Amino acid sequence: MQQVDCARCGVRVLVEKNSWEHTSVQWSTARPDTVCDGYRDDPTLTLRGARVGRCPALRESIVAAAVDGRVPVPD
């Protein structure tokens, strides 16, 4: 897993890409709303499981990291 920092709030998560469509994210906390501005600003983002897809800024940061090669994506 590779570290990725959110470009918006700076929260650091561990990320692994098994494909362009599949992303695994490991948070340093069970409560992302305590560290992530997106979750803190909109509590509805945590209503369902997949947290990475719910915060647009974090999702964009992970995509950028994959595109520029910081997070490898298997062919």
N, C-alpha and C positions, 0 to 999 in steps of 0.2 A: 504494500500500500504506500502511496505517495502523499506527502503533505500538500494541501492546497489551502491558501488563505483567501477568504472572500474579499473581493475588491471593494465591496461596500462597507462592511463593518470590521473586517480583519479577523473574523473567527477562523480558526484553523481546524480542518477536518482531515481525516485520512481517506484517500480515494483509491479505488481500483476499478479499472474498466475491463470488462470481459468482452465487450464489443462496443460499437458506437451507441447502441441502444441500451446496453446494460451497464449500470453504474452502482458500485457498492460504496457506501459511505459509512465511516465509523466516527461518531461524535465522541468528544471527551466528556460528555455529560448526557444523562438521560433526559435532561430538560433543556432543549436548544433555546427556548425562550429566555433563558438566563444569560445567554452569550450572543445570540444572533438578533441583530436589529430587526430583520424581516419578521421573525417569529414573535418578537416582543411587540412590534407595531401591529401585527395582525394575528391574534391568537387562534383564529380559525385554521391557520396553516397546519397546526398540530392535531387537528381532529382525526386525520387518517394517517396510517403508517408512513409511507414513503416520503420522508422529510426532505430529501434532496430536491425532489421535483416540485416542492411547494414554495421554496424561496427563490424567486427569480434571480436575485443577485448571486446567490451561491451557485445555482445551476449555471449561470453564465460564466462564472469564474472557473468552474470545473470544465466546461466546454473549451474555454480559452486555454486551460492547462493541457487538455488533450490535443488540441489543434497545434499548439506550439511544442509539443513533445515532452512536456514535464510529467505528464501521466501517459504511460504507454498504452496503446490500444492494439490488441492482437489483430492480425489480418484475417 
